[in-house]
Amino acid sequence: MTLLSDLTKIRPEVNIVMLATDDVSATDLIQTVLAKNELTNLEHWILAEENAQKLRYEIDPKWYGELPRTYFLNKNHERHGISGALSSEDYKNIFRVLLN
């Protein structure tokens, strides 16, 4: 979360949308984490579904629930999902490709 906060300051032209697939009971915790990391100004969504596997499939049939999950969309709105934590260097390399 700290890395995302830093990225929003370094690359304000990048549109970041946060999506939580946690149980709706985690709403307060999610809001606390966003506030702590200065991310409340980002568009963020909390999607709750009793069947988490169904929700993951609806988001991305190729996603098996591993976290964190990050999606990048290019100018043609083509989506590429990556599972696992990304480093600052990972983001910089991906932004270099997507924004040029």
C-alpha distances in whole Angstrom, upper triangle without the diagonal:
4,5,5,6,9,10,11,13,14,15,16,18,16,15,12,13,10,13,13,16,16,19,20,20,17,16,16,14,11,12,12,8,8,10,9,6,9,8,11,13,12,14,13,15,16,19,21,24,26,26,22,24,26,23,21,24,25,21,22,25,24,21,22,19,17,13,11,13,12,15,17,20,22,25,27,24,24,21,20,18,16,15,13,10,11,11,12,15,15,13,16,18,18,17,21,22,21,22,25
4,5,5,6,9,10,11,12,14,15,18,16,17,14,15,13,16,17,20,20,23,23,24,20,19,19,16,14,15,13,10,10,11,9,6,8,9,13,14,14,16,16,19,20,22,25,27,30,30,26,28,30,27,25,28,28,25,26,29,27,24,25,22,20,16,14,16,15,18,19,22,24,26,29,26,27,24,22,20,19,18,16,12,12,11,10,14,15,13,15,18,18,18,20,23,22,22,25
4,5,5,6,9,10,10,12,13,16,14,15,12,14,13,16,17,20,21,24,25,26,22,21,21,19,17,17,17,13,12,14,13,9,11,11,14,15,14,17,16,19,20,23,25,28,30,30,27,28,29,26,24,27,27,24,24,27,26,23,24,22,19,16,13,15,13,16,16,19,21,23,26,24,24,21,20,18,16,16,14,10,9,8,7,11,11,9,11,14,14,14,17,19,18,19,22
4,5,5,6,9,10,10,11,13,11,11,9,11,10,13,15,18,19,22,23,24,20,19,20,18,15,15,15,12,10,13,12,8,9,8,12,12,10,13,13,16,18,20,23,26,28,28,25,26,27,24,22,25,25,21,22,25,24,21,23,21,19,15,12,13,11,13,14,16,18,21,23,21,21,19,18,16,15,16,14,11,10,10,9,12,12,9,12,15,14,13,16,18,17,17,20
4,5,5,7,9,10,10,13,12,12,10,12,12,15,16,20,21,24,24,24,21,19,19,17,15,14,14,11,9,10,10,6,6,6,10,10,10,13,13,17,19,22,24,27,30,30,27,29,30,26,25,28,28,24,25,29,28,25,26,24,22,18,16,17,15,17,17,19,21,23,26,23,24,22,21,20,19,19,18,15,14,13,11,15,15,12,14,17,17,15,18,21,19,19,22
4,5,5,6,9,10,13,12,14,12,15,15,18,20,23,24,27,27,28,24,23,23,21,18,18,18,15,13,14,13,9,9,10,13,13,13,16,17,20,22,25,28,31,33,33,30,31,33,29,28,30,30,26,27,30,29,27,28,26,24,20,17,18,16,18,17,20,21,23,26,24,25,23,22,21,20,20,19,15,13,12,9,13,14,11,12,15,16,14,16,19,18,18,21
4,5,5,6,8,10,9,10,9,13,13,17,19,22,24,27,27,28,25,24,24,22,19,19,19,16,14,16,15,12,11,11,14,13,12,15,16,19,21,24,27,30,33,32,29,30,31,28,26,28,28,24,25,28,27,25,27,25,23,19,17,17,14,15,14,16,17,19,22,21,22,20,19,18,17,19,17,14,12,11,8,11,12,8,9,13,12,10,13,16,15,14,17
4,6,5,5,8,7,8,8,11,12,16,18,22,23,26,26,27,24,22,23,21,18,18,18,16,13,14,15,11,10,8,11,10,9,12,14,17,20,23,26,29,32,32,29,30,31,27,26,28,28,24,25,29,28,26,28,26,24,21,18,18,15,16,15,16,18,19,22,20,22,20,20,20,19,20,20,17,15,14,12,15,15,11,12,15,15,12,15,17,16,15,18
4,6,6,9,10,12,12,15,16,20,22,25,26,29,29,30,27,25,25,23,21,20,20,18,15,15,15,12,10,10,13,12,12,15,17,21,23,26,29,33,35,36,32,34,35,31,30,32,31,28,29,32,31,29,31,29,27,24,21,21,19,19,18,20,20,21,25,23,25,24,23,23,22,24,22,19,17,16,13,16,17,13,13,17,17,14,16,19,18,16,19
4,6,9,9,12,13,16,17,21,23,27,28,32,31,33,29,28,28,26,23,23,23,20,18,19,18,15,14,14,17,15,14,17,19,23,26,28,31,34,37,37,34,35,36,32,30,33,32,28,29,32,31,29,31,29,28,24,21,21,18,19,17,19,19,20,24,23,24,23,22,22,22,23,22,19,16,15,11,13,14,11,10,14,14,11,13,16,16,14,16
4,5,6,9,10,14,16,19,22,26,27,31,31,32,29,27,28,26,23,23,23,21,18,19,20,16,15,14,16,14,13,16,18,21,24,27,30,33,36,36,32,33,34,30,28,31,30,26,26,30,29,27,30,28,27,24,21,20,17,17,15,16,16,16,20,19,21,20,20,20,20,22,21,19,16,15,12,13,14,10,10,13,12,9,11,14,12,10,13
4,5,8,9,13,15,19,22,25,27,30,29,31,28,26,26,25,22,21,22,20,17,18,19,16,14,12,14,12,11,13,16,19,23,25,29,32,35,35,32,33,33,30,28,31,29,26,27,30,30,28,31,29,28,25,22,21,18,18,16,16,16,17,20,19,21,20,21,21,22,24,23,21,18,18,15,17,17,14,13,16,15,12,14,16,14,12,15
4,6,9,13,16,19,22,25,28,31,30,32,30,27,28,28,24,23,25,23,20,21,22,19,17,15,17,14,12,14,17,20,23,26,29,32,35,35,32,33,33,29,28,30,28,25,26,29,29,27,30,29,28,25,23,21,18,17,14,14,14,13,17,16,18,18,19,20,21,24,24,22,19,19,17,18,18,14,13,16,14,11,13,14,12,9,13
4,6,10,13,16,19,22,25,28,28,30,27,25,26,25,22,22,23,21,18,20,21,17,16,14,16,13,11,12,15,17,21,23,26,29,32,32,29,29,29,26,24,26,25,21,22,26,25,24,27,25,24,22,19,18,14,13,10,11,11,12,15,14,16,15,16,17,17,20,20,19,16,17,14,16,15,11,11,14,11,8,11,13,10,9,12
4,7,10,13,17,20,22,25,25,27,24,22,24,23,20,19,21,19,16,18,20,17,15,12,14,11,8,9,11,14,18,19,23,26,29,29,26,27,27,23,22,24,22,19,20,24,23,22,25,23,23,21,18,16,13,12,10,10,11,12,14,13,15,14,15,16,17,19,20,19,17,18,16,18,17,13,14,16,14,11,14,15,12,11,15
4,7,10,13,16,19,22,21,24,21,19,21,20,16,16,18,16,13,15,17,14,13,10,11,10,7,7,9,12,15,17,20,23,26,26,23,24,24,21,19,22,20,17,18,22,21,20,22,20,20,17,15,13,10,10,9,10,13,14,16,14,15,14,14,14,15,17,17,16,15,16,15,17,15,12,14,16,13,12,16,16,13,14,17
4,7,10,13,16,18,18,21,18,16,18,18,14,14,17,15,12,15,17,14,14,10,11,10,6,5,6,8,11,13,17,19,23,23,20,21,21,17,17,19,17,14,16,20,20,18,20,18,18,16,14,12,10,10,10,11,14,16,17,14,16,13,15,14,15,16,17,16,16,18,18,20,18,15,17,19,16,15,19,19,16,17,20
4,7,10,12,15,15,17,15,13,15,14,10,11,14,12,9,13,15,13,13,9,10,10,7,6,4,6,8,11,14,17,20,20,17,19,19,16,15,18,17,13,15,19,19,17,19,16,16,13,11,11,9,10,12,14,17,19,20,17,18,15,16,14,15,15,15,15,15,17,17,20,18,15,18,20,18,17,21,21,19,20,23
4,7,9,12,12,15,13,12,15,14,10,12,15,13,11,15,17,15,16,12,12,14,10,9,6,5,6,7,11,13,16,17,14,16,16,12,12,15,13,10,13,16,17,14,16,13,14,12,11,10,10,10,13,15,18,20,21,17,18,15,15,13,14,14,15,15,16,19,20,22,20,18,21,22,20,20,23,23,21,22,26
4,5,9,9,12,9,9,12,11,8,11,13,12,11,15,16,15,16,13,13,15,13,11,8,6,5,6,8,11,14,14,11,14,15,11,11,14,14,11,14,17,18,14,15,12,13,11,10,10,11,13,16,18,22,24,24,21,21,18,18,15,16,15,15,16,17,20,21,24,22,20,23,25,22,22,26,26,24,25,29
4,7,8,11,10,10,14,13,10,13,16,15,15,18,19,19,20,17,17,19,16,15,11,9,6,5,6,8,10,11,8,10,11,8,8,12,11,10,12,15,16,13,13,10,12,11,11,11,13,14,18,19,23,25,25,22,22,18,18,15,16,15,16,17,19,22,24,26,24,22,26,27,24,25,28,28,26,28,31
4,6,8,6,8,11,10,9,12,14,13,14,17,18,18,20,17,17,20,18,16,13,10,7,7,6,8,10,11,8,12,13,10,11,15,15,13,16,18,19,15,15,11,13,11,12,13,15,17,21,23,26,29,29,25,25,22,22,19,19,17,17,18,20,23,25,28,25,24,28,29,27,27,31,31,29,31,34
4,5,6,8,11,11,10,13,15,15,16,19,20,21,22,20,19,22,20,19,15,12,8,8,5,7,8,10,9,12,13,11,13,16,16,16,18,20,21,18,17,14,16,15,16,17,19,21,24,26,30,32,32,28,28,25,25,22,22,20,21,21,24,27,29,32,29,28,32,33,30,31,35,34,32,34,37
4,5,6,9,10,10,12,14,15,15,18,19,20,21,19,17,20,19,17,14,11,7,7,5,8,10,12,12,15,16,13,15,18,17,17,20,22,24,21,20,17,19,18,18,19,21,22,25,26,30,32,32,28,29,26,26,24,24,23,23,24,26,29,30,33,31,29,33,34,31,32,35,35,33,34,38
4,6,7,9,10,11,13,14,16,17,19,20,22,20,18,22,21,20,16,14,10,11,9,11,12,15,14,18,18,16,18,21,21,20,23,25,26,23,22,19,21,19,19,21,23,25,28,29,33,35,35,32,32,29,29,26,26,24,24,25,27,30,31,34,32,31,34,36,34,34,38,38,35,37,40
4,6,5,6,9,10,11,12,14,15,17,18,17,16,19,18,17,14,12,9,11,10,13,13,16,14,18,19,16,17,21,21,19,22,24,25,22,21,17,18,16,16,18,20,22,25,27,31,33,34,30,30,27,27,24,24,22,21,21,24,26,27,31,29,27,31,33,30,31,34,35,33,34,38
4,5,5,6,9,10,11,12,14,16,16,15,13,16,16,15,11,10,7,10,10,13,15,17,16,19,20,17,18,22,21,19,22,25,26,23,23,19,20,18,18,19,20,22,24,26,30,31,32,29,29,27,27,24,24,23,23,22,24,26,27,31,29,27,30,32,30,30,34,34,32,33,36
4,5,5,6,9,10,11,12,14,15,14,13,16,16,16,13,13,11,14,14,17,18,21,19,23,24,21,22,25,25,23,26,28,29,26,26,22,23,20,19,21,22,24,27,29,32,34,35,31,32,29,30,27,27,25,24,23,25,27,28,31,30,28,31,33,32,31,35,36,33,34,38
4,5,5,6,9,10,10,12,14,13,13,16,16,17,14,13,11,14,14,17,19,21,18,22,23,20,21,24,24,22,25,27,28,24,24,20,20,17,17,19,20,23,25,28,31,33,34,31,31,28,28,25,24,22,21,20,23,24,25,28,27,26,29,31,29,29,33,34,32,33,36
4,5,5,6,9,10,11,12,11,10,14,13,13,10,10,9,12,13,16,18,20,17,20,21,18,18,22,22,19,22,25,25,22,22,18,18,15,14,16,17,19,22,24,27,29,31,27,28,25,25,22,21,20,19,18,20,22,23,26,25,23,26,28,26,26,30,31,28,29,33
4,5,5,6,9,10,10,9,8,11,12,12,10,10,10,14,15,19,21,22,20,23,24,21,21,25,24,22,24,27,28,25,25,22,22,19,17,19,19,21,23,25,28,30,31,28,29,26,27,24,24,23,22,21,22,23,24,27,26,24,27,29,27,27,30,31,29,29,33
4,5,5,6,9,10,10,9,13,14,15,13,14,13,17,18,21,23,25,22,25,27,24,24,27,27,24,27,30,30,27,27,23,23,19,18,20,21,23,25,27,30,32,34,31,32,29,28,26,25,24,22,21,22,23,23,27,26,24,27,30,28,28,31,33,31,31,35
4,5,5,6,9,8,9,13,13,14,12,13,13,16,18,21,23,24,21,24,25,22,22,26,25,23,25,28,27,24,24,21,20,16,15,17,17,20,22,25,28,30,32,28,29,26,26,23,22,20,19,17,18,19,20,23,23,21,24,26,25,25,28,29,28,28,32
4,6,5,6,5,5,9,9,11,9,11,12,16,18,21,23,25,22,25,26,22,22,25,25,22,24,27,27,24,25,21,21,17,15,17,16,19,20,22,25,27,29,26,27,24,24,22,21,20,19,17,18,19,19,22,22,19,22,25,23,22,26,27,25,26,29
4,5,5,6,6,9,11,13,12,14,15,19,20,24,26,28,25,28,29,26,25,29,28,25,28,31,31,28,28,25,24,21,19,20,20,22,23,25,28,30,32,29,30,28,28,25,25,24,23,20,21,21,21,25,24,22,24,27,26,25,28,30,28,28,31
4,6,8,9,12,13,16,15,17,17,21,22,26,28,29,26,29,30,27,26,30,30,27,29,32,31,28,29,25,24,20,18,21,20,23,24,27,29,31,33,30,32,29,28,26,25,24,22,19,20,20,19,23,23,21,23,27,26,25,28,30,29,28,32
4,5,8,10,11,14,13,16,17,20,22,26,28,29,26,28,29,26,25,29,28,25,27,30,29,26,27,24,22,18,16,18,18,20,21,23,26,28,30,27,28,26,25,23,22,21,19,16,17,17,16,20,20,18,20,23,22,21,24,26,25,25,28
4,6,7,9,12,12,16,17,21,23,27,29,30,27,30,31,27,27,30,29,26,28,31,31,28,29,26,25,21,19,20,19,21,21,23,25,27,29,27,28,26,26,24,24,23,22,19,19,19,17,21,21,19,20,24,23,21,24,26,25,24,27
4,5,6,9,9,12,14,18,20,24,27,28,25,27,28,24,23,26,25,22,24,28,28,25,26,23,22,19,16,17,16,17,18,20,22,24,26,23,25,23,23,21,21,21,20,18,17,18,17,20,20,17,19,22,21,19,23,24,22,22,25
4,5,8,8,11,13,17,19,23,26,27,24,27,27,24,24,27,25,23,25,29,29,26,27,24,24,21,19,19,18,19,20,21,24,25,27,24,26,24,25,23,23,23,23,21,21,21,21,24,23,20,22,25,24,22,25,27,24,24,28
4,7,9,12,15,18,21,25,28,29,27,29,29,25,25,28,26,23,26,29,30,27,29,26,26,23,20,20,19,19,19,20,22,23,25,23,25,23,24,23,24,24,24,22,21,22,21,24,23,20,21,24,23,20,24,25,23,22,25
4,6,10,13,16,19,23,26,27,24,26,26,22,22,25,23,20,22,26,26,24,26,23,23,20,17,17,15,15,16,17,19,20,22,19,21,19,20,20,20,21,21,19,19,20,19,22,21,17,19,22,20,18,21,22,20,19,23
4,7,11,13,17,20,23,24,22,24,23,20,20,22,20,17,20,23,24,22,24,22,22,20,18,17,15,15,15,16,18,19,20,17,20,18,19,19,20,21,21,20,20,22,21,24,22,19,21,23,21,19,23,23,20,20,24
4,7,10,13,17,20,21,18,21,20,17,17,20,18,15,18,22,22,20,22,19,20,17,15,15,14,14,16,16,20,21,22,19,20,18,19,18,19,19,20,19,19,21,21,24,22,19,22,24,21,20,24,24,22,22,26
4,6,10,13,16,18,15,18,17,14,14,17,15,13,16,19,21,18,20,17,19,16,15,14,14,14,17,17,21,22,23,19,20,18,19,18,19,19,20,20,21,23,24,26,24,22,25,26,23,23,26,26,23,24,28
4,6,10,13,15,13,16,15,12,13,16,15,13,16,19,20,18,19,16,17,15,15,14,15,16,19,20,23,25,25,22,23,20,21,19,20,19,20,20,22,24,25,28,26,23,27,28,25,25,29,29,26,27,31
4,7,10,11,10,13,12,8,10,13,11,10,14,16,18,16,17,14,16,15,15,14,16,16,19,20,24,25,25,21,22,19,20,18,19,19,20,21,23,26,27,29,27,25,28,29,26,26,30,30,27,29,32
4,7,9,8,11,11,8,11,13,12,12,15,17,19,17,17,14,17,16,17,16,18,19,22,23,27,29,28,25,25,22,23,20,22,20,22,23,25,28,29,32,29,28,31,32,29,30,33,33,30,32,35
4,5,6,9,8,6,9,11,11,12,15,16,18,16,15,14,17,17,18,17,20,20,23,24,28,30,29,25,25,23,23,21,22,21,22,24,26,30,32,34,31,30,33,34,31,32,35,34,32,34,37
4,6,9,9,8,11,13,13,15,17,17,20,17,16,14,18,18,20,20,22,23,27,28,31,33,33,29,29,26,26,23,24,22,24,26,28,32,34,36,33,32,36,37,34,35,38,37,35,37,40
4,5,5,7,9,10,11,13,14,14,17,15,13,12,16,17,19,18,21,22,25,26,30,32,31,27,27,24,24,21,22,20,22,25,27,31,33,35,32,31,35,35,32,33,37,36,33,36,39
4,5,5,6,9,10,11,12,13,14,12,10,9,12,13,15,14,17,18,22,23,27,30,29,25,24,21,21,18,19,17,18,21,23,27,29,31,28,27,31,31,29,30,33,32,30,33,36
4,5,5,6,9,10,10,10,12,9,8,7,11,13,15,14,17,18,22,23,26,29,28,25,23,20,20,17,18,16,18,21,23,27,30,31,28,27,31,31,28,30,33,32,30,33,35
4,6,5,6,9,10,9,12,11,10,10,14,16,18,16,18,18,22,23,26,28,27,23,22,19,20,17,19,18,20,23,25,29,31,33,29,29,32,32,29,30,34,32,30,33,35
4,5,5,6,9,10,12,10,11,10,13,14,15,14,16,16,19,20,23,26,25,21,20,17,18,16,17,16,19,21,23,27,29,30,27,26,30,30,26,28,31,30,27,30,33
4,5,5,6,7,9,6,7,6,10,11,12,11,13,13,17,18,21,24,23,19,18,15,15,12,14,13,15,18,20,24,26,27,24,23,27,27,24,25,28,27,25,28,31
4,5,5,4,7,7,8,9,12,14,15,13,15,14,18,18,22,24,22,19,18,15,15,13,15,14,18,21,22,26,28,29,26,25,29,28,25,26,29,27,25,28,31
4,6,6,10,9,11,12,15,16,17,14,15,14,17,17,20,23,21,17,16,14,15,14,16,16,20,22,23,27,29,30,26,25,29,28,25,26,29,27,25,28,30
4,7,9,8,11,10,13,14,14,11,12,11,14,14,17,20,18,15,14,11,12,11,13,14,17,19,20,24,25,26,23,22,25,25,21,22,26,24,21,24,27
4,5,5,9,10,12,13,14,10,11,10,13,13,17,19,18,15,13,10,10,9,11,12,15,18,19,23,25,25,22,21,24,23,20,22,25,23,21,24,26
4,6,8,10,13,15,16,13,14,13,16,17,19,22,20,17,15,13,12,11,13,13,17,20,21,25,27,28,24,24,27,26,23,25,27,25,23,27,29
4,6,9,11,13,14,11,13,12,15,16,19,22,20,17,15,12,11,9,10,11,14,18,19,22,25,25,21,21,25,23,20,23,25,23,22,25,27
4,6,7,10,11,8,11,11,14,16,19,22,21,18,16,13,11,8,9,8,12,15,17,20,23,24,20,20,24,23,20,22,25,23,22,25,27
4,6,9,11,10,13,14,17,20,23,26,25,22,20,16,15,11,11,9,12,16,18,22,24,25,22,22,26,25,23,25,28,26,25,28,31
4,6,9,8,12,13,17,20,23,26,26,22,21,17,15,12,11,9,11,14,16,20,23,24,21,21,25,25,22,24,27,26,25,28,31
4,6,7,10,13,16,19,23,26,26,23,21,17,15,11,10,6,7,10,13,17,20,21,18,19,22,22,20,23,26,25,24,27,29
3,5,9,12,15,18,22,25,26,22,21,17,15,11,9,6,6,8,11,14,17,19,16,17,20,21,19,21,24,23,23,25,28
4,7,10,13,17,20,23,24,21,20,16,14,10,8,6,5,6,9,12,15,17,14,14,18,18,16,18,21,21,20,23,26
4,7,10,13,17,20,21,17,16,12,10,7,6,5,6,8,9,13,15,17,14,13,17,17,15,17,20,19,18,20,23
4,7,10,13,17,17,15,14,10,8,6,5,6,8,9,9,12,13,15,12,10,14,14,12,13,16,16,14,17,20
4,7,10,13,14,11,10,6,5,4,6,9,11,12,11,14,15,16,13,11,15,14,11,12,15,14,12,15,18
4,7,10,11,9,8,6,5,7,8,12,14,14,12,15,15,15,12,10,12,12,8,9,12,11,8,11,14
4,7,7,5,5,5,6,9,12,15,17,18,16,18,18,18,15,13,15,14,10,10,13,11,8,10,13
4,5,5,6,7,9,12,14,18,20,20,18,20,19,18,16,14,15,14,10,10,11,9,6,8,10
4,5,7,10,12,15,18,21,24,24,21,23,22,21,19,17,17,16,13,12,13,11,8,8,10
4,5,9,12,15,18,22,24,25,23,25,24,24,21,19,20,19,15,15,16,13,10,12,13
4,6,10,12,16,19,22,22,21,23,23,23,20,18,19,18,15,14,16,14,11,13,15
4,7,10,14,17,20,21,20,22,22,22,19,17,19,17,14,14,16,13,11,14,15
4,7,10,13,16,18,17,19,20,20,17,15,18,16,13,14,16,14,11,14,16
4,7,10,13,15,14,17,18,17,14,13,16,14,11,13,15,13,11,15,17
4,7,10,12,12,15,17,17,13,13,16,15,12,14,17,15,14,17,19
4,7,9,9,12,14,15,11,11,15,14,11,14,16,15,15,18,20
4,7,9,12,15,16,12,13,17,16,14,17,20,19,18,21,24
4,6,10,13,14,11,13,16,16,15,17,20,20,19,22,25
4,7,10,12,9,10,14,14,14,16,18,19,19,21,24
4,7,8,6,7,10,11,10,12,15,16,16,18,20
4,5,5,6,9,10,11,12,14,16,17,18,20
4,5,5,6,9,10,11,12,15,15,16,18
4,5,5,6,9,10,10,13,14,15,17
4,6,5,6,9,10,11,12,14,16
4,5,5,6,8,10,10,11,14
4,6,5,6,9,10,10,12
4,5,5,7,9,10,11
4,5,5,6,8,10
4,5,5,6,8
4,6,6,6
4,6,6
4,6
4
